Amino acid sequence: GPKCYSMIVNKWNKEKQQYEFKPKITSKGISKSQDISHSDYVNVINKDIVKKGINGTLKVYDNVMSSIQVEKYALTGFNNKSIVLRNQCCCPYIKGLTAKDYLIKDQ
């Protein structure tokens, strides 16, 4: 899945004379046109639902331009680029290695 950063933005509302708290989510590597909302993140985490999206590209071959649309996973609840160790550290994924193959030095 993409790297996701979430934060709560608080803005002062002059009319109500109080702060308004709104969730703000920023995604790295995801098109903003996929219409990903805060509830999509909640569903992925709590209900293990996968949010799909369409990525469109243009390719040229032999002077012919083609538009290709591929359905991809926009949000998933798993990370296939790193391994989480028993002490909650993340290590890079290397084909053939598992979490048991990494040595953890206790300090």
Biopython code that builds the backbone (N, CA, C, O; Angstrom):
import numpy as np
from Bio.PDB.StructureBuilder import StructureBuilder

atoms = [
    (1, "GLY", "N", (0.812, -1.174, 0.000)),
    (1, "GLY", "CA", (0.000, 0.000, 0.000)),
    (1, "GLY", "C", (0.863, 1.248, 0.000)),
    (1, "GLY", "O", (2.065, 1.182, 0.261)),
    (2, "PRO", "N", (0.264, 2.361, -0.286)),
    (2, "PRO", "CA", (0.992, 3.616, -0.308)),
    (2, "PRO", "C", (1.340, 4.087, 1.088)),
    (2, "PRO", "O", (0.756, 3.642, 2.076)),
    (3, "LYS", "N", (2.299, 4.993, 1.156)),
    (3, "LYS", "CA", (2.612, 5.615, 2.440)),
    (3, "LYS", "C", (1.527, 6.637, 2.729)),
    (3, "LYS", "O", (1.256, 7.519, 1.915)),
    (4, "CYS", "N", (0.921, 6.511, 3.875)),
    (4, "CYS", "CA", (-0.183, 7.392, 4.246)),
    (4, "CYS", "C", (0.183, 8.152, 5.507)),
    (4, "CYS", "O", (0.714, 7.585, 6.462)),
    (5, "TYR", "N", (-0.102, 9.411, 5.493)),
    (5, "TYR", "CA", (0.143, 10.245, 6.649)),
    (5, "TYR", "C", (-1.184, 10.876, 7.041)),
    (5, "TYR", "O", (-1.838, 11.505, 6.210)),
    (6, "SER", "N", (-1.583, 10.720, 8.274)),
    (6, "SER", "CA", (-2.836, 11.328, 8.708)),
    (6, "SER", "C", (-2.563, 12.248, 9.887)),
    (6, "SER", "O", (-1.665, 12.009, 10.695)),
    (7, "MET", "N", (-3.349, 13.288, 9.963)),
    (7, "MET", "CA", (-3.212, 14.239, 11.059)),
    (7, "MET", "C", (-4.572, 14.875, 11.302)),
    (7, "MET", "O", (-5.472, 14.790, 10.467)),
    (8, "ILE", "N", (-4.702, 15.493, 12.424)),
    (8, "ILE", "CA", (-5.924, 16.228, 12.736)),
    (8, "ILE", "C", (-5.585, 17.711, 12.693)),
    (8, "ILE", "O", (-4.701, 18.180, 13.409)),
    (9, "VAL", "N", (-6.292, 18.435, 11.852)),
    (9, "VAL", "CA", (-6.063, 19.862, 11.682)),
    (9, "VAL", "C", (-7.109, 20.603, 12.503)),
    (9, "VAL", "O", (-8.307, 20.346, 12.386)),
    (10, "ASN", "N", (-6.642, 21.518, 13.327)),
    (10, "ASN", "CA", (-7.600, 22.314, 14.099)),
    (10, "ASN", "C", (-7.545, 23.757, 13.612)),
    (10, "ASN", "O", (-6.479, 24.368, 13.535)),
    (11, "LYS", "N", (-8.716, 24.282, 13.289)),
    (11, "LYS", "CA", (-8.844, 25.659, 12.813)),
    (11, "LYS", "C", (-9.817, 26.401, 13.715)),
    (11, "LYS", "O", (-10.811, 25.845, 14.183)),
    (12, "TRP", "N", (-9.510, 27.657, 13.945)),
    (12, "TRP", "CA", (-10.359, 28.483, 14.790)),
    (12, "TRP", "C", (-11.547, 28.978, 13.973)),
    (12, "TRP", "O", (-11.375, 29.594, 12.921)),
    (13, "ASN", "N", (-12.744, 28.707, 14.460)),
    (13, "ASN", "CA", (-13.967, 29.179, 13.834)),
    (13, "ASN", "C", (-14.397, 30.454, 14.553)),
    (13, "ASN", "O", (-14.762, 30.423, 15.728)),
    (14, "LYS", "N", (-14.350, 31.576, 13.833)),
    (14, "LYS", "CA", (-14.667, 32.869, 14.453)),
    (14, "LYS", "C", (-16.138, 32.971, 14.841)),
    (14, "LYS", "O", (-16.475, 33.573, 15.861)),
    (15, "GLU", "N", (-17.014, 32.382, 14.027)),
    (15, "GLU", "CA", (-18.447, 32.468, 14.320)),
    (15, "GLU", "C", (-18.813, 31.692, 15.580)),
    (15, "GLU", "O", (-19.570, 32.187, 16.415)),
    (16, "LYS", "N", (-18.284, 30.486, 15.723)),
    (16, "LYS", "CA", (-18.611, 29.645, 16.879)),
    (16, "LYS", "C", (-17.697, 29.894, 18.071)),
    (16, "LYS", "O", (-17.965, 29.426, 19.178)),
    (17, "GLN", "N", (-16.614, 30.637, 17.840)),
    (17, "GLN", "CA", (-15.621, 30.921, 18.883)),
    (17, "GLN", "C", (-15.074, 29.633, 19.519)),
    (17, "GLN", "O", (-14.978, 29.512, 20.740)),
    (18, "GLN", "N", (-14.722, 28.684, 18.653)),
    (18, "GLN", "CA", (-14.131, 27.439, 19.132)),
    (18, "GLN", "C", (-13.310, 26.811, 18.009)),
    (18, "GLN", "O", (-13.439, 27.188, 16.844)),
    (19, "TYR", "N", (-12.471, 25.854, 18.374)),
    (19, "TYR", "CA", (-11.679, 25.137, 17.389)),
    (19, "TYR", "C", (-12.520, 24.051, 16.733)),
    (19, "TYR", "O", (-13.343, 23.411, 17.387)),
    (20, "GLU", "N", (-12.307, 23.849, 15.440)),
    (20, "GLU", "CA", (-12.928, 22.748, 14.711)),
    (20, "GLU", "C", (-11.830, 21.761, 14.344)),
    (20, "GLU", "O", (-10.809, 22.144, 13.772)),
    (21, "PHE", "N", (-12.035, 20.512, 14.668)),
    (21, "PHE", "CA", (-11.052, 19.476, 14.385)),
    (21, "PHE", "C", (-11.500, 18.676, 13.170)),
    (21, "PHE", "O", (-12.596, 18.115, 13.151)),
    (22, "LYS", "N", (-10.646, 18.630, 12.161)),
    (22, "LYS", "CA", (-10.970, 17.903, 10.940)),
    (22, "LYS", "C", (-9.808, 16.972, 10.595)),
    (22, "LYS", "O", (-8.651, 17.390, 10.628)),
    (23, "PRO", "N", (-10.109, 15.705, 10.263)),
    (23, "PRO", "CA", (-9.028, 14.805, 9.856)),
    (23, "PRO", "C", (-8.521, 15.172, 8.469)),
    (23, "PRO", "O", (-9.303, 15.503, 7.577)),
    (24, "LYS", "N", (-7.218, 15.110, 8.300)),
    (24, "LYS", "CA", (-6.607, 15.383, 7.006)),
    (24, "LYS", "C", (-5.683, 14.222, 6.689)),
    (24, "LYS", "O", (-4.858, 13.838, 7.517)),
    (25, "ILE", "N", (-5.815, 13.663, 5.497)),
    (25, "ILE", "CA", (-5.014, 12.507, 5.107)),
    (25, "ILE", "C", (-4.243, 12.853, 3.845)),
    (25, "ILE", "O", (-4.817, 13.352, 2.877)),
    (26, "THR", "N", (-2.960, 12.592, 3.855)),
    (26, "THR", "CA", (-2.107, 12.803, 2.706)),
    (26, "THR", "C", (-1.529, 11.464, 2.291)),
    (26, "THR", "O", (-1.028, 10.715, 3.130)),
    (27, "SER", "N", (-1.594, 11.158, 1.014)),
    (27, "SER", "CA", (-1.079, 9.892, 0.508)),
    (27, "SER", "C", (0.072, 10.148, -0.443)),
    (27, "SER", "O", (0.055, 11.106, -1.217)),
    (28, "LYS", "N", (1.064, 9.290, -0.378)),
    (28, "LYS", "CA", (2.188, 9.376, -1.294)),
    (28, "LYS", "C", (2.036, 8.250, -2.309)),
    (28, "LYS", "O", (1.907, 7.086, -1.928)),
    (29, "GLY", "N", (2.050, 8.580, -3.587)),
    (29, "GLY", "CA", (1.956, 7.566, -4.622)),
    (29, "GLY", "C", (0.537, 7.225, -5.033)),
    (29, "GLY", "O", (0.317, 6.230, -5.723)),
    (30, "ILE", "N", (-0.431, 8.034, -4.622)),
    (30, "ILE", "CA", (-1.829, 7.776, -4.981)),
    (30, "ILE", "C", (-2.388, 9.017, -5.663)),
    (30, "ILE", "O", (-2.198, 10.140, -5.195)),
    (31, "SER", "N", (-3.065, 8.802, -6.753)),
    (31, "SER", "CA", (-3.699, 9.896, -7.470)),
    (31, "SER", "C", (-4.831, 10.479, -6.633)),
    (31, "SER", "O", (-5.588, 9.738, -6.005)),
    (32, "LYS", "N", (-4.945, 11.780, -6.622)),
    (32, "LYS", "CA", (-6.009, 12.429, -5.858)),
    (32, "LYS", "C", (-7.378, 12.187, -6.497)),
    (32, "LYS", "O", (-8.402, 12.407, -5.850)),
    (33, "SER", "N", (-7.412, 11.740, -7.751)),
    (33, "SER", "CA", (-8.685, 11.509, -8.424)),
    (33, "SER", "C", (-9.335, 10.188, -8.019)),
    (33, "SER", "O", (-10.413, 9.871, -8.522)),
    (34, "GLN", "N", (-8.728, 9.413, -7.137)),
    (34, "GLN", "CA", (-9.291, 8.130, -6.719)),
    (34, "GLN", "C", (-10.388, 8.294, -5.671)),
    (34, "GLN", "O", (-11.008, 7.305, -5.280)),
    (35, "ASP", "N", (-10.638, 9.500, -5.215)),
    (35, "ASP", "CA", (-11.688, 9.781, -4.227)),
    (35, "ASP", "C", (-11.539, 8.932, -2.972)),
    (35, "ASP", "O", (-12.465, 8.219, -2.584)),
    (36, "ILE", "N", (-10.386, 9.010, -2.348)),
    (36, "ILE", "CA", (-10.141, 8.291, -1.102)),
    (36, "ILE", "C", (-10.528, 9.206, 0.048)),
    (36, "ILE", "O", (-10.064, 10.343, 0.137)),
    (37, "SER", "N", (-11.379, 8.702, 0.922)),
    (37, "SER", "CA", (-11.856, 9.507, 2.038)),
    (37, "SER", "C", (-11.371, 8.920, 3.359)),
    (37, "SER", "O", (-10.761, 7.851, 3.396)),
    (38, "HIS", "N", (-11.650, 9.634, 4.431)),
    (38, "HIS", "CA", (-11.264, 9.170, 5.761)),
    (38, "HIS", "C", (-11.933, 7.842, 6.084)),
    (38, "HIS", "O", (-11.312, 6.971, 6.693)),
    (39, "SER", "N", (-13.186, 7.675, 5.686)),
    (39, "SER", "CA", (-13.900, 6.418, 5.967)),
    (39, "SER", "C", (-13.280, 5.234, 5.230)),
    (39, "SER", "O", (-13.366, 4.102, 5.706)),
    (40, "ASP", "N", (-12.651, 5.479, 4.068)),
    (40, "ASP", "CA", (-11.959, 4.396, 3.364)),
    (40, "ASP", "C", (-10.787, 3.876, 4.190)),
    (40, "ASP", "O", (-10.565, 2.667, 4.257)),
    (41, "TYR", "N", (-10.035, 4.779, 4.818)),
    (41, "TYR", "CA", (-8.924, 4.363, 5.677)),
    (41, "TYR", "C", (-9.439, 3.573, 6.877)),
    (41, "TYR", "O", (-8.845, 2.568, 7.267)),
    (42, "VAL", "N", (-10.544, 4.031, 7.459)),
    (42, "VAL", "CA", (-11.120, 3.337, 8.617)),
    (42, "VAL", "C", (-11.581, 1.937, 8.224)),
    (42, "VAL", "O", (-11.359, 0.981, 8.968)),
    (43, "ASN", "N", (-12.223, 1.808, 7.060)),
    (43, "ASN", "CA", (-12.690, 0.498, 6.603)),
    (43, "ASN", "C", (-11.538, -0.447, 6.304)),
    (43, "ASN", "O", (-11.632, -1.643, 6.581)),
    (44, "VAL", "N", (-10.455, 0.069, 5.743)),
    (44, "VAL", "CA", (-9.291, -0.776, 5.456)),
    (44, "VAL", "C", (-8.686, -1.300, 6.749)),
    (44, "VAL", "O", (-8.293, -2.464, 6.825)),
    (45, "ILE", "N", (-8.610, -0.451, 7.764)),
    (45, "ILE", "CA", (-7.993, -0.859, 9.031)),
    (45, "ILE", "C", (-8.918, -1.764, 9.835)),
    (45, "ILE", "O", (-8.488, -2.817, 10.306)),
    (46, "ASN", "N", (-10.167, -1.378, 10.000)),
    (46, "ASN", "CA", (-11.077, -2.107, 10.888)),
    (46, "ASN", "C", (-11.742, -3.319, 10.245)),
    (46, "ASN", "O", (-11.943, -4.338, 10.906)),
    (47, "LYS", "N", (-12.083, -3.219, 8.967)),
    (47, "LYS", "CA", (-12.844, -4.287, 8.315)),
    (47, "LYS", "C", (-12.025, -5.077, 7.307)),
    (47, "LYS", "O", (-12.548, -5.991, 6.668)),
    (48, "ASP", "N", (-10.738, -4.736, 7.152)),
    (48, "ASP", "CA", (-9.834, -5.429, 6.225)),
    (48, "ASP", "C", (-10.382, -5.412, 4.794)),
    (48, "ASP", "O", (-10.334, -6.419, 4.088)),
    (49, "ILE", "N", (-10.900, -4.254, 4.381)),
    (49, "ILE", "CA", (-11.439, -4.072, 3.035)),
    (49, "ILE", "C", (-10.349, -3.460, 2.160)),
    (49, "ILE", "O", (-9.575, -2.623, 2.625)),
    (50, "VAL", "N", (-10.286, -3.871, 0.905)),
    (50, "VAL", "CA", (-9.317, -3.329, -0.044)),
    (50, "VAL", "C", (-10.028, -2.317, -0.935)),
    (50, "VAL", "O", (-11.054, -2.627, -1.540)),
    (51, "LYS", "N", (-9.481, -1.113, -1.013)),
    (51, "LYS", "CA", (-10.036, -0.056, -1.868)),
    (51, "LYS", "C", (-9.305, -0.108, -3.200)),
    (51, "LYS", "O", (-8.079, -0.007, -3.248)),
    (52, "LYS", "N", (-10.059, -0.265, -4.277)),
    (52, "LYS", "CA", (-9.463, -0.350, -5.608)),
    (52, "LYS", "C", (-9.567, 0.991, -6.316)),
    (52, "LYS", "O", (-10.434, 1.809, -6.008)),
    (53, "GLY", "N", (-8.671, 1.200, -7.268)),
    (53, "GLY", "CA", (-8.664, 2.425, -8.048)),
    (53, "GLY", "C", (-8.181, 2.141, -9.457)),
    (53, "GLY", "O", (-7.655, 1.063, -9.734)),
    (54, "ILE", "N", (-8.355, 3.099, -10.341)),
    (54, "ILE", "CA", (-7.960, 2.965, -11.740)),
    (54, "ILE", "C", (-6.774, 3.889, -12.000)),
    (54, "ILE", "O", (-6.838, 5.084, -11.709)),
    (55, "ASN", "N", (-5.696, 3.338, -12.549)),
    (55, "ASN", "CA", (-4.547, 4.128, -12.976)),
    (55, "ASN", "C", (-4.535, 4.160, -14.497)),
    (55, "ASN", "O", (-4.568, 3.114, -15.145)),
    (56, "GLY", "N", (-4.489, 5.343, -15.055)),
    (56, "GLY", "CA", (-4.472, 5.491, -16.508)),
    (56, "GLY", "C", (-3.125, 5.973, -16.998)),
    (56, "GLY", "O", (-2.526, 6.869, -16.404)),
    (57, "THR", "N", (-2.640, 5.377, -18.088)),
    (57, "THR", "CA", (-1.369, 5.785, -18.685)),
    (57, "THR", "C", (-1.529, 5.861, -20.198)),
    (57, "THR", "O", (-2.419, 5.238, -20.777)),
    (58, "LEU", "N", (-0.661, 6.624, -20.815)),
    (58, "LEU", "CA", (-0.598, 6.700, -22.272)),
    (58, "LEU", "C", (0.705, 6.062, -22.726)),
    (58, "LEU", "O", (1.766, 6.340, -22.166)),
    (59, "LYS", "N", (0.628, 5.208, -23.740)),
    (59, "LYS", "CA", (1.825, 4.555, -24.270)),
    (59, "LYS", "C", (1.847, 4.733, -25.779)),
    (59, "LYS", "O", (0.807, 4.759, -26.438)),
    (60, "VAL", "N", (3.061, 4.857, -26.310)),
    (60, "VAL", "CA", (3.237, 4.998, -27.752)),
    (60, "VAL", "C", (4.093, 3.843, -28.244)),
    (60, "VAL", "O", (5.175, 3.588, -27.715)),
    (61, "TYR", "N", (3.595, 3.140, -29.270)),
    (61, "TYR", "CA", (4.352, 2.051, -29.881)),
    (61, "TYR", "C", (4.094, 2.104, -31.384)),
    (61, "TYR", "O", (2.940, 2.106, -31.814)),
    (62, "ASP", "N", (5.146, 2.147, -32.176)),
    (62, "ASP", "CA", (5.051, 2.260, -33.639)),
    (62, "ASP", "C", (4.173, 3.429, -34.060)),
    (62, "ASP", "O", (3.300, 3.290, -34.917)),
    (63, "ASN", "N", (4.414, 4.573, -33.452)),
    (63, "ASN", "CA", (3.694, 5.809, -33.754)),
    (63, "ASN", "C", (2.187, 5.721, -33.500)),
    (63, "ASN", "O", (1.420, 6.510, -34.052)),
    (64, "VAL", "N", (1.764, 4.777, -32.677)),
    (64, "VAL", "CA", (0.354, 4.653, -32.312)),
    (64, "VAL", "C", (0.239, 4.868, -30.811)),
    (64, "VAL", "O", (0.869, 4.166, -30.021)),
    (65, "MET", "N", (-0.573, 5.847, -30.428)),
    (65, "MET", "CA", (-0.751, 6.132, -29.008)),
    (65, "MET", "C", (-1.949, 5.355, -28.471)),
    (65, "MET", "O", (-3.025, 5.346, -29.070)),
    (66, "SER", "N", (-1.739, 4.709, -27.339)),
    (66, "SER", "CA", (-2.796, 3.925, -26.707)),
    (66, "SER", "C", (-3.012, 4.418, -25.287)),
    (66, "SER", "O", (-2.069, 4.799, -24.594)),
    (67, "SER", "N", (-4.258, 4.403, -24.870)),
    (67, "SER", "CA", (-4.596, 4.735, -23.492)),
    (67, "SER", "C", (-4.873, 3.430, -22.762)),
    (67, "SER", "O", (-5.739, 2.655, -23.169)),
    (68, "ILE", "N", (-4.137, 3.190, -21.683)),
    (68, "ILE", "CA", (-4.266, 1.952, -20.925)),
    (68, "ILE", "C", (-4.754, 2.293, -19.529)),
    (68, "ILE", "O", (-4.193, 3.156, -18.854)),
    (69, "GLN", "N", (-5.806, 1.605, -19.106)),
    (69, "GLN", "CA", (-6.319, 1.780, -17.753)),
    (69, "GLN", "C", (-6.197, 0.456, -17.020)),
    (69, "GLN", "O", (-6.683, -0.574, -17.489)),
    (70, "VAL", "N", (-5.544, 0.492, -15.867)),
    (70, "VAL", "CA", (-5.290, -0.707, -15.078)),
    (70, "VAL", "C", (-5.929, -0.530, -13.708)),
    (70, "VAL", "O", (-5.759, 0.505, -13.062)),
    (71, "GLU", "N", (-6.667, -1.550, -13.269)),
    (71, "GLU", "CA", (-7.242, -1.509, -11.931)),
    (71, "GLU", "C", (-6.185, -1.968, -10.937)),
    (71, "GLU", "O", (-5.624, -3.056, -11.067)),
    (72, "LYS", "N", (-5.922, -1.131, -9.949)),
    (72, "LYS", "CA", (-4.919, -1.437, -8.935)),
    (72, "LYS", "C", (-5.524, -1.238, -7.554)),
    (72, "LYS", "O", (-6.610, -0.677, -7.405)),
    (73, "TYR", "N", (-4.800, -1.709, -6.555)),
    (73, "TYR", "CA", (-5.222, -1.487, -5.177)),
    (73, "TYR", "C", (-4.768, -0.099, -4.751)),
    (73, "TYR", "O", (-3.570, 0.182, -4.717)),
    (74, "ALA", "N", (-5.712, 0.761, -4.430)),
    (74, "ALA", "CA", (-5.375, 2.105, -3.977)),
    (74, "ALA", "C", (-5.020, 2.101, -2.496)),
    (74, "ALA", "O", (-4.115, 2.821, -2.076)),
    (75, "LEU", "N", (-5.728, 1.293, -1.697)),
    (75, "LEU", "CA", (-5.459, 1.167, -0.261)),
    (75, "LEU", "C", (-5.567, -0.293, 0.142)),
    (75, "LEU", "O", (-6.524, -0.979, -0.219)),
    (76, "THR", "N", (-4.587, -0.758, 0.887)),
    (76, "THR", "CA", (-4.636, -2.116, 1.434)),
    (76, "THR", "C", (-4.172, -2.067, 2.875)),
    (76, "THR", "O", (-3.558, -1.090, 3.304)),
    (77, "GLY", "N", (-4.459, -3.103, 3.611)),
    (77, "GLY", "CA", (-4.063, -3.157, 5.010)),
    (77, "GLY", "C", (-2.761, -3.880, 5.236)),
    (77, "GLY", "O", (-2.440, -4.217, 6.376)),
    (78, "PHE", "N", (-1.996, -4.130, 4.188)),
    (78, "PHE", "CA", (-0.728, -4.830, 4.371)),
    (78, "PHE", "C", (0.389, -4.090, 3.655)),
    (78, "PHE", "O", (0.148, -3.302, 2.741)),
    (79, "ASN", "N", (1.596, -4.355, 4.080)),
    (79, "ASN", "CA", (2.786, -3.748, 3.501)),
    (79, "ASN", "C", (3.662, -4.875, 2.992)),
    (79, "ASN", "O", (4.152, -5.686, 3.778)),
    (80, "ASN", "N", (3.865, -4.932, 1.684)),
    (80, "ASN", "CA", (4.672, -6.003, 1.119)),
    (80, "ASN", "C", (6.109, -5.570, 0.834)),
    (80, "ASN", "O", (6.843, -6.275, 0.141)),
    (81, "LYS", "N", (6.509, -4.424, 1.359)),
    (81, "LYS", "CA", (7.855, -3.933, 1.107)),
    (81, "LYS", "C", (8.749, -4.021, 2.330)),
    (81, "LYS", "O", (9.935, -3.699, 2.252)),
    (82, "SER", "N", (8.204, -4.449, 3.450)),
    (82, "SER", "CA", (9.024, -4.596, 4.647)),
    (82, "SER", "C", (8.471, -5.715, 5.513)),
    (82, "SER", "O", (7.322, -6.133, 5.366)),
    (83, "ILE", "N", (9.313, -6.185, 6.414)),
    (83, "ILE", "CA", (8.947, -7.237, 7.356)),
    (83, "ILE", "C", (8.943, -6.622, 8.747)),
    (83, "ILE", "O", (9.881, -5.916, 9.117)),
    (84, "VAL", "N", (7.901, -6.883, 9.515)),
    (84, "VAL", "CA", (7.825, -6.389, 10.886)),
    (84, "VAL", "C", (8.370, -7.468, 11.813)),
    (84, "VAL", "O", (7.894, -8.603, 11.812)),
    (85, "LEU", "N", (9.377, -7.098, 12.604)),
    (85, "LEU", "CA", (10.006, -8.039, 13.526)),
    (85, "LEU", "C", (9.252, -8.075, 14.850)),
    (85, "LEU", "O", (8.337, -7.282, 15.073)),
    (86, "ARG", "N", (9.643, -9.008, 15.735)),
    (86, "ARG", "CA", (8.928, -9.181, 17.006)),
    (86, "ARG", "C", (9.056, -7.970, 17.923)),
    (86, "ARG", "O", (8.225, -7.787, 18.812)),
    (87, "ASN", "N", (10.091, -7.131, 17.724)),
    (87, "ASN", "CA", (10.223, -5.916, 18.529)),
    (87, "ASN", "C", (9.594, -4.701, 17.829)),
    (87, "ASN", "O", (9.845, -3.558, 18.211)),
    (88, "GLN", "N", (8.781, -4.959, 16.812)),
    (88, "GLN", "CA", (8.029, -3.957, 16.054)),
    (88, "GLN", "C", (8.893, -3.090, 15.151)),
    (88, "GLN", "O", (8.427, -2.053, 14.679)),
    (89, "CYS", "N", (10.138, -3.481, 14.898)),
    (89, "CYS", "CA", (10.976, -2.780, 13.928)),
    (89, "CYS", "C", (10.656, -3.292, 12.530)),
    (89, "CYS", "O", (10.259, -4.445, 12.364)),
    (90, "CYS", "N", (10.826, -2.444, 11.534)),
    (90, "CYS", "CA", (10.599, -2.848, 10.147)),
    (90, "CYS", "C", (11.933, -3.008, 9.439)),
    (90, "CYS", "O", (12.814, -2.156, 9.559)),
    (91, "CYS", "N", (12.081, -4.097, 8.705)),
    (91, "CYS", "CA", (13.279, -4.371, 7.918)),
    (91, "CYS", "C", (12.867, -4.565, 6.470)),
    (91, "CYS", "O", (11.732, -4.956, 6.197)),
    (92, "PRO", "N", (13.770, -4.297, 5.540)),
    (92, "PRO", "CA", (13.405, -4.447, 4.130)),
    (92, "PRO", "C", (13.089, -5.894, 3.775)),
    (92, "PRO", "O", (13.698, -6.827, 4.299)),
    (93, "TYR", "N", (12.134, -6.059, 2.882)),
    (93, "TYR", "CA", (11.775, -7.393, 2.414)),
    (93, "TYR", "C", (12.841, -7.876, 1.444)),
    (93, "TYR", "O", (13.189, -7.170, 0.497)),
    (94, "ILE", "N", (13.354, -9.062, 1.673)),
    (94, "ILE", "CA", (14.305, -9.716, 0.777)),
    (94, "ILE", "C", (13.732, -11.086, 0.470)),
    (94, "ILE", "O", (13.387, -11.844, 1.376)),
    (95, "LYS", "N", (13.635, -11.400, -0.814)),
    (95, "LYS", "CA", (13.013, -12.660, -1.222)),
    (95, "LYS", "C", (13.713, -13.840, -0.559)),
    (95, "LYS", "O", (14.937, -13.955, -0.610)),
    (96, "GLY", "N", (12.937, -14.703, 0.053)),
    (96, "GLY", "CA", (13.472, -15.897, 0.691)),
    (96, "GLY", "C", (13.732, -15.746, 2.176)),
    (96, "GLY", "O", (13.953, -16.744, 2.862)),
    (97, "LEU", "N", (13.711, -14.520, 2.695)),
    (97, "LEU", "CA", (13.942, -14.304, 4.122)),
    (97, "LEU", "C", (12.618, -14.057, 4.835)),
    (97, "LEU", "O", (11.688, -13.483, 4.269)),
    (98, "THR", "N", (12.550, -14.497, 6.073)),
    (98, "THR", "CA", (11.380, -14.234, 6.910)),
    (98, "THR", "C", (11.833, -13.467, 8.147)),
    (98, "THR", "O", (13.023, -13.194, 8.307)),
    (99, "ALA", "N", (10.904, -13.124, 9.010)),
    (99, "ALA", "CA", (11.237, -12.385, 10.233)),
    (99, "ALA", "C", (12.161, -13.199, 11.134)),
    (99, "ALA", "O", (12.952, -12.623, 11.881)),
    (100, "LYS", "N", (12.076, -14.520, 11.076)),
    (100, "LYS", "CA", (12.931, -15.373, 11.909)),
    (100, "LYS", "C", (14.390, -15.340, 11.468)),
    (100, "LYS", "O", (15.275, -15.682, 12.253)),
    (101, "ASP", "N", (14.657, -14.938, 10.236)),
    (101, "ASP", "CA", (16.026, -14.889, 9.723)),
    (101, "ASP", "C", (16.792, -13.655, 10.184)),
    (101, "ASP", "O", (18.017, -13.621, 10.068)),
    (102, "TYR", "N", (16.108, -12.650, 10.700)),
    (102, "TYR", "CA", (16.767, -11.442, 11.196)),
    (102, "TYR", "C", (17.163, -11.643, 12.653)),
    (102, "TYR", "O", (16.413, -12.231, 13.432)),
    (103, "LEU", "N", (18.336, -11.156, 13.015)),
    (103, "LEU", "CA", (18.809, -11.224, 14.397)),
    (103, "LEU", "C", (18.540, -9.893, 15.083)),
    (103, "LEU", "O", (18.814, -8.829, 14.528)),
    (104, "ILE", "N", (18.007, -9.964, 16.286)),
    (104, "ILE", "CA", (17.711, -8.760, 17.062)),
    (104, "ILE", "C", (18.645, -8.735, 18.255)),
    (104, "ILE", "O", (18.648, -9.654, 19.074)),
    (105, "LYS", "N", (19.441, -7.674, 18.350)),
    (105, "LYS", "CA", (20.351, -7.519, 19.491)),
    (105, "LYS", "C", (19.642, -6.708, 20.560)),
    (105, "LYS", "O", (19.267, -5.559, 20.328)),
    (106, "ASP", "N", (19.457, -7.304, 21.729)),
    (106, "ASP", "CA", (18.857, -6.587, 22.850)),
    (106, "ASP", "C", (19.924, -5.756, 23.537)),
    (106, "ASP", "O", (21.037, -6.228, 23.765)),
    (107, "GLN", "N", (19.585, -4.525, 23.865)),
    (107, "GLN", "CA", (20.574, -3.639, 24.488)),
    (107, "GLN", "C", (20.369, -3.558, 25.968)),
    (107, "GLN", "O", (21.110, -2.857, 26.656)),
]
sb = StructureBuilder()
sb.init_structure("model")
sb.init_model(0)
sb.init_chain("A")
sb.init_seg("    ")
for serial, (resi, resn, name, xyz) in enumerate(atoms, 1):
    if name == "N":
        sb.init_residue(resn, " ", resi, " ")
    sb.init_atom(name, np.array(xyz, "f"), 0.0, 1.0, " ", f" {name:<3s}", serial, name[0])
structure = sb.get_structure()
